[in-house]
Amino acid sequence: MEQIVQADVAAFGTGRAEMANAMIEQSGLRAPADRIRGRAAGINPSGRYEPVSRHVFDDGWESLEELPPFKTEVQVERPRTIITRNTSPDISFDRSINPYRGCEHGCVYCFARPTHAFMGLSPGLDFEAKLFAKPDAARLLDKELSKQGYTPRTIAIGTNTDPYQPVEKQYRIMREILEVLEARGHPVGIVTKSALVTRDIDILARMAERGLAKVALSVTTLDRKLARTMEPRAATPTKRLETIKQLSEAGIPASVMVAPIIPGLNDQEIERILDSARAAGAREAGYVVLRLPLEVAPIFKDWLLRHYPDRYRHVMSLIRSMRDGKDYDSEWGKRMKGAGPYAWQIGRRFEIAAKKLGLNTQRMTLRTDQFVAGKQSEQLMLL
């Protein structure tokens, strides 16, 4: 988006953040504040595959006042398969499930935002408000697990969009998936920001007792105000720590993901987050530095200019110092942790704090020897 590029140049020039904000406002790219209350993204640019680019501007007929706030809409998606496979050398799993496309948590930094362009929608506000649910997920999963020759390995859930986002209360897709995995004796690793995961403690506790389940809570900050602007519809930091405690007390291996670490914004909290999570019962911990692929970069820059204009130059300079002068580097081995002196410092701080707290002394490996192969459940076939 050329307007954001120009605003970024202005922010580093004599105009500073004030000029950058004025340029974005005048471009018509930024949505009015009353339409985006409770949302993180402030822009809704056309997807990168669309032939046209749409901009909001006042044509003098006062039509902008008629535009309603962005409300959450959910469509049903009917995929043919539900297990997604990958061969990336820098992640620990080779298969995953995404019960939903898009995420109402609306985390401004979410690296999954660009996937909404595949649906002809915007990675901006559309990603938070126009969601897709996959109610056939449990049936499809059971069908795929019943195929001859299937080899069980841990299925990761929550690596793209959050399986326990608010709409899960209504659709209960995640609970149905867990019921299939428990019946099949199949291992699962979950990542979430939501306290709703405690709803399924009954299933997860039984699976954990058999060595089949573990859960990671993503804690980005302990600053409630920062969390509210950056991830507006996710559970509060306190609630996430309480969730770690509940899971741990139920015998479910719980860990914390300090992610993403945004230099100049939340990196000073690394030690505090780890300490709080350990006190709540976390056994393991991990971290990922901020990733800004494709449309995420302009969406994040616009957010940073709106909420923390005085930090814009400092934060973006540090980000680029870890990405060889760019907003993002997708190279395997670098995309998760970054490179350079500042990235090295973050890594060492994390390692020292984790070691001091006794985190990661033992890495839990989920079991695969309890997998039950065989025909698809007749009950699920009827769905």
C-alpha positions in Angstrom: 0.0 0.0 0.0 1.7 3.1 -1.3 0.1 5.4 1.2 1.6 3.5 4.1 5.0 3.4 2.5 4.9 7.2 2.0 3.7 7.7 5.6 6.6 5.6 6.8 9.1 7.7 4.9 7.5 10.8 6.4 7.7 9.4 9.9 11.4 9.0 9.6 11.8 12.4 8.0 11.2 15.9 9.2 7.4 15.5 9.3 7.6 12.7 12.0 4.6 10.7 13.1 2.2 13.7 13.0 2.8 14.1 9.3 2.6 10.3 8.7 -0.8 10.1 10.5 -2.1 13.1 8.5 -1.1 11.5 5.3 -3.0 8.2 6.1 -6.1 10.1 7.2 -6.2 12.2 4.0 -5.7 9.1 1.8 -9.0 7.6 2.8 -7.3 4.3 3.8 -8.1 4.6 7.5 -11.6 3.7 8.7 -13.4 6.1 11.0 -12.9 5.4 14.7 -16.6 4.8 15.5 -16.7 2.0 12.9 -13.7 0.1 14.3 -14.4 0.2 18.0 -13.1 -3.1 19.5 -11.0 -3.9 16.5 -7.2 -3.7 16.2 -6.8 -3.0 12.4 -7.6 0.5 11.3 -7.5 -0.1 7.6 -9.3 -2.6 5.3 -7.2 -2.6 2.1 -8.3 -4.8 -0.8 -6.7 -8.2 -1.0 -3.5 -8.5 -3.0 -5.1 -10.6 -5.7 -8.0 -8.1 -6.3 -7.9 -6.1 -9.6 -9.1 -2.9 -7.9 -8.2 -1.0 -4.7 -11.0 0.6 -2.7 -10.6 3.8 -0.7 -13.1 5.6 1.6 -13.5 9.3 1.0 -16.2 11.9 1.6 -18.0 12.8 -1.6 -19.9 15.6 0.0 -23.2 13.7 0.3 -22.6 12.8 4.0 -22.7 9.1 3.0 -19.9 8.2 5.4 -22.2 8.7 8.4 -24.4 5.9 7.0 -21.7 3.3 7.2 -22.3 0.8 10.1 -19.6 -0.5 12.4 -17.8 -3.7 11.4 -19.8 -6.5 12.8 -18.7 -10.1 13.0 -20.1 -12.3 10.3 -19.6 -16.1 10.0 -19.9 -18.2 6.9 -19.7 -21.9 6.6 -16.8 -23.4 4.7 -16.9 -27.0 3.4 -13.4 -28.2 2.7 -12.6 -31.6 1.4 -9.9 -32.3 3.9 -9.1 -30.8 7.3 -5.5 -31.8 8.0 -3.0 -29.3 6.6 0.6 -30.6 6.1 3.9 -28.7 5.9 7.5 -29.4 5.3 9.0 -26.3 6.9 12.3 -27.1 8.6 12.0 -24.5 11.3 8.8 -25.6 13.0 8.3 -28.7 15.2 5.1 -30.2 13.6 4.3 -31.4 10.1 0.5 -31.3 10.3 -2.1 -29.0 11.7 -5.9 -28.2 11.8 -7.6 -24.9 11.5 -11.3 -25.1 12.6 -11.8 -21.4 11.5 -10.5 -19.0 8.9 -10.0 -15.5 10.1 -9.9 -14.7 13.8 -12.1 -12.4 15.9 -9.4 -11.9 18.5 -8.1 -9.4 15.9 -4.5 -9.4 17.0 -2.9 -6.6 14.9 0.3 -8.5 14.4 -1.2 -11.8 13.3 0.9 -13.4 10.6 -2.1 -15.3 9.3 -3.8 -12.1 8.1 -2.6 -12.5 4.5 -4.4 -15.8 4.1 -7.7 -13.9 3.9 -6.7 -12.5 0.5 -7.2 -16.1 -0.9 -10.9 -15.6 -0.1 -11.0 -12.3 -2.0 -11.2 -10.4 1.4 -9.0 -7.9 3.1 -6.3 -9.0 5.6 -7.3 -5.9 7.5 -10.7 -5.5 9.2 -12.2 -8.3 7.1 -9.8 -10.8 8.8 -11.3 -9.9 12.2 -14.9 -9.5 11.1 -15.6 -11.9 8.2 -15.0 -15.4 9.5 -15.3 -18.9 8.1 -16.3 -21.9 10.3 -15.7 -25.5 9.3 -18.5 -27.5 11.0 -17.5 -30.7 9.2 -14.0 -30.7 10.7 -14.6 -33.6 13.1 -16.1 -35.8 10.5 -13.3 -35.0 8.0 -10.7 -35.6 10.7 -12.1 -39.0 11.6 -12.2 -39.9 7.9 -8.6 -38.9 7.3 -7.4 -40.7 10.4 -9.1 -43.9 9.3 -7.3 -44.1 6.0 -5.1 -47.1 5.5 -1.4 -46.3 6.1 -2.0 -43.2 8.2 1.0 -42.6 10.5 0.2 -40.7 13.7 2.2 -37.6 14.7 1.2 -34.7 16.9 -1.4 -32.5 15.3 -1.0 -28.8 16.0 -4.1 -26.7 16.5 -4.0 -22.9 16.8 -0.9 -22.3 14.8 -2.7 -20.1 12.3 -6.0 -18.8 13.8 -7.2 -19.4 17.4 -9.4 -22.5 17.7 -11.0 -21.0 20.9 -11.8 -17.6 19.5 -15.3 -16.2 20.6 -17.3 -17.9 17.8 -16.2 -21.3 19.2 -18.7 -20.9 22.0 -21.5 -21.2 19.4 -20.0 -23.7 16.9 -18.1 -26.0 19.4 -16.0 -27.4 16.5 -12.9 -27.6 18.6 -14.6 -29.8 21.2 -15.8 -32.2 18.5 -12.3 -32.4 17.1 -11.0 -33.3 20.6 -13.6 -36.0 21.0 -12.4 -37.6 17.8 -8.7 -37.3 18.8 -9.4 -38.8 22.2 -11.3 -41.7 20.7 -8.5 -42.4 18.3 -5.7 -42.0 20.8 -4.1 -39.3 18.7 -1.7 -36.7 20.2 -2.5 -33.0 19.9 -0.7 -29.7 20.8 -2.9 -26.6 21.2 -1.9 -22.9 21.1 -4.4 -20.3 22.2 -5.0 -16.9 23.8 -8.4 -17.8 25.1 -9.7 -18.9 28.5 -12.4 -20.9 26.6 -9.9 -23.8 26.5 -10.9 -24.5 30.1 -14.3 -25.6 28.9 -12.6 -28.7 27.5 -10.5 -29.6 30.5 -12.5 -32.8 31.0 -11.3 -34.2 27.6 -7.9 -32.6 27.8 -7.2 -34.0 31.3 -8.1 -37.5 30.2 -5.9 -37.2 27.1 -3.0 -35.7 29.1 -3.1 -38.6 31.5 -2.4 -40.8 28.5 0.3 -38.5 27.2 -1.8 -37.3 24.3 -2.3 -33.5 25.0 -0.5 -30.3 25.9 -1.6 -26.7 25.7 0.4 -23.5 25.3 -1.0 -20.0 26.2 0.3 -17.1 24.2 1.0 -14.2 26.5 2.2 -11.1 24.6 2.2 -8.6 27.5 1.1 -8.1 31.1 0.1 -4.5 30.3 -3.7 -4.6 30.1 -3.9 -1.3 28.1 -1.4 -2.5 25.5 -3.2 -5.9 25.2 -6.5 -4.1 24.8 -5.3 -2.1 21.8 -3.1 -4.8 20.2 -5.3 -7.9 20.7 -8.7 -6.4 21.6 -11.0 -9.5 21.7 -8.5 -11.9 23.3 -8.6 -12.8 27.0 -6.8 -10.4 29.3 -3.3 -11.2 30.4 -4.5 -12.0 33.9 -7.1 -14.4 32.5 -4.5 -16.2 30.4 -2.3 -16.8 33.5 -5.3 -18.1 35.4 -5.9 -20.4 32.5 -2.4 -21.8 32.7 -3.0 -22.4 36.4 -6.3 -24.2 35.8 -4.8 -26.4 33.1 -1.7 -27.2 35.2 -3.9 -28.1 38.3 -5.9 -30.5 36.1 -2.7 -32.3 35.1 -2.6 -30.9 31.6 1.0 -29.9 30.6 0.9 -26.1 30.1 3.4 -23.9 28.6 3.7 -20.2 27.7 4.6 -18.6 24.4 6.0 -15.1 24.7 4.9 -14.1 21.3 5.4 -12.0 19.5 8.2 -10.0 21.0 8.0 -6.5 19.6 11.2 -4.6 20.3 10.7 -1.2 21.9 7.1 -2.1 22.8 6.9 -5.3 24.9 10.5 -6.8 25.0 11.1 -5.3 28.4 8.5 -7.7 29.7 10.1 -11.0 28.8 11.4 -11.9 32.3 8.1 -10.8 34.0 6.0 -12.9 31.6 8.1 -15.9 32.2 8.1 -15.4 35.9 4.3 -15.0 36.1 3.7 -18.0 33.8 6.1 -20.2 35.9 4.3 -19.2 39.1 1.0 -20.2 37.4 2.3 -23.7 36.6 3.9 -23.5 33.2 6.6 -26.1 32.5 7.9 -25.0 29.2 8.3 -21.7 27.3 9.0 -20.4 23.9 9.2 -17.2 22.0 8.8 -15.7 18.5 9.8 -12.2 17.4 7.4 -10.0 15.5 6.7 -11.2 11.9 5.4 -8.7 9.3 4.8 -10.7 6.1 2.9 -9.1 3.2 -0.1 -7.0 4.3 0.7 -7.4 8.0 3.4 -4.8 7.7 1.2 -1.8 6.6 -1.6 -2.9 9.0 0.9 -3.0 11.9 2.5 0.4 10.9 -0.9 2.1 10.8 -1.7 0.7 14.2 1.6 1.8 15.7 1.1 5.3 14.3 -2.4 5.5 15.8 -1.6 4.2 19.2 2.1 4.8 19.8 3.2 7.6 17.4 6.0 8.6 19.7 7.6 5.2 19.5 7.1 4.6 15.8 10.7 5.4 14.7 12.3 3.5 17.5 10.2 0.4 17.2 10.5 0.1 13.4 14.2 0.8 13.5 14.7 -2.1 16.0 12.5 -4.4 13.9 14.6 -3.6 10.8 17.8 -4.1 12.7 16.7 -7.8 13.2 15.6 -8.2 9.5 18.6 -7.0 7.6 17.1 -3.5 7.1 13.7 -4.9 5.9 10.3 -5.1 7.6 10.5 -8.9 7.3 12.7 -11.7 6.2 11.0 -15.0 5.4 14.2 -17.1 5.3 13.9 -20.3 7.3 15.8 -20.2 10.5 15.5 -16.4 10.7 11.8 -15.7 10.4 11.0 -16.8 13.9 13.9 -15.4 15.9 15.4 -12.7 13.7 19.1 -12.0 13.3 21.6 -9.4 14.4 22.7 -8.1 17.8 19.3 -7.1 19.1 17.8 -10.5 18.2 20.8 -12.2 19.8 20.2 -10.1 23.0 16.5 -11.1 23.1 17.4 -14.8 22.7 20.0 -14.7 25.5 17.6 -12.9 27.9 15.0 -15.4 27.2 17.3 -18.4 27.7 18.8 -17.0 31.0 15.4 -16.2 32.4 13.9 -19.6 31.4 16.9 -21.4 32.9 16.7 -19.5 36.2 13.0 -20.3 36.5 13.5 -24.0 35.7 11.6 -23.9 32.5 12.3 -26.2 29.6 14.3 -28.6 31.8 12.4 -31.4 30.2 10.6 -31.2 26.9 7.5 -33.3 26.8 7.0 -35.6 23.8 3.5 -36.8 23.2 2.8 -40.5 22.6 1.8 -42.0 19.3 1.7 -45.6 20.4 -2.0 -45.4 21.5 -3.4 -44.6 18.1 -6.4 -46.6 17.1 -6.7 -47.1 13.4 -9.7 -48.6 11.6 -12.9 -47.6 10.0 -14.5 -44.2 10.3 -17.1 -43.9 13.2 -20.6 -44.7 11.9 -22.0 -41.9 14.0 -19.6 -39.3 12.4 -20.4 -40.6 8.9 -24.0 -39.5 9.5 -23.0 -35.9 10.0 
